[in-house]
């Protein structure tokens, strides 16, 4: 960033990067809100000073129609929501904050222009949770955090352990422990770490492609190291979804570049096709070997990966999903599962039955979700706990099988905001993804478009596996996608 930028521009630059980096972190709500409020105030100040005082156009007319309709829907939804009081409350909470996050990303792109954060800046900022987690993992491995370390450790416990460990007047020598597989640091939600890692992987992948095209070997290997550290972090934390979707993003990036090369190279088609096929085959082998290595480590250290197919299939063996959630596993369903796996040890059937609290339970939730959606197409209250209220009302009592949400973001959106709300949100993501795709397939390679395509694709797909359209995840999506979109629009017009 140029030192000639006015002070307020530099303030916006650094606060935006700080806000971007702490979005996935737990226990940072207060600081996150301060950054968001400051950035929104600066955004509207710049609009006021530029349009009214300087008489210049900030070009906000470039905001896509999908985003305008989505934000207008969120503002007016409480007027027809079944529980309007809760809907208004949520508009002032997660949905209002997400609208402001869209403004923040737009502001960073439009106000700072070409001197805004680069893809490298975004990628490095995204690794803050990864850096913290890996640092704490090394401390735990060294013995500095004590013995019998749980999967998560609070910040107060970390400080007290460090003070005791480095008190040279009274401490004993540190004794290294076995490597702390499953350790998540201070964050109680491995999803926070996983979403940050996947976001960083996407950005580092784009940086690596640009560096490779420009012959910048040092930058290419730095990006490769960044990707490796992200995978290492989620592997240690046993975040299955992050490993799975990280590989999907690598695969998607590879085939996107491959399709672009096939489409753009018109000379010497036959030899070019042969090279492309060879590259594709070689690249897929590398990806498969990479994935197999990580998968083997995970299976060896995390029993959740063992028999995962059977655990998922058990969710389809439940005859009545709603009754199961309300009253627990029936004798008939239990006997059906035991009989189905009678050729295996009894402990295996017991393990599958217990998986109805996790993997199998997610399948049951999805099946039950279709029934709830059919009865609530209008939307209820825009709340993150809409499912909990609906299922308790359906049961007439607190459900025996308690889940906070359906673990399927698109279902949660339909239940909370109605079918129209889910369609509009899908339109937002798809329109941004297509914008990025068209930029990839353009005459010259556009790194911003590549990042926009992959990031939009990631959040679309991730929504089918977990409830990611809520709270600070909404801000993560809004801030990065809006920034990438307007940077891509600027680069394509220049």
Secondary structure, DSSP 4 states (H G I P E B T S, - for coil): --TTS-HHHHHHHHHHHHHHHHTT-TT-HHHHHHHHHHHHHHHHHHHHIIIIIS-----GGGS-HHHHHHHHHHHHGGGT-TTHHHHHHHIIIIIHHHHHHHHHHHHHHHHHGGGS--HHHHHHHHTHHHHHHHHHHHHHHHTTT-SS--S---HHHHHHHHHHHT-TTTPPPP---S--TT--TT-S-HHHHHHHHHHHHHHHHHHHHHHHHTT-HHHHHHHHHHHHHHHHHHHHTT-HHHHHHHHHHHHHHHHHHHHHHHHH--TTHHHHHHHHHHHHHHHHHHHHHHHHHHHHHHHHH-GGGTTHHHHHHHHHH-S-HHHHHHH---HHHHHHHHHHTTTS-HHHHHHHHHGGGTHHHHHHHHHHHHHHHHH-TT---S-TTHHHHHHHHHHTS--SS--SS-S-HHHHHHHHHHHHHHHHHHHHHHHHHHHHHHHHTSSS--HHHHHHHHHHHHHHHHTTTS--SSHHHHHHHHHHHHHHHHHHHHHHH-
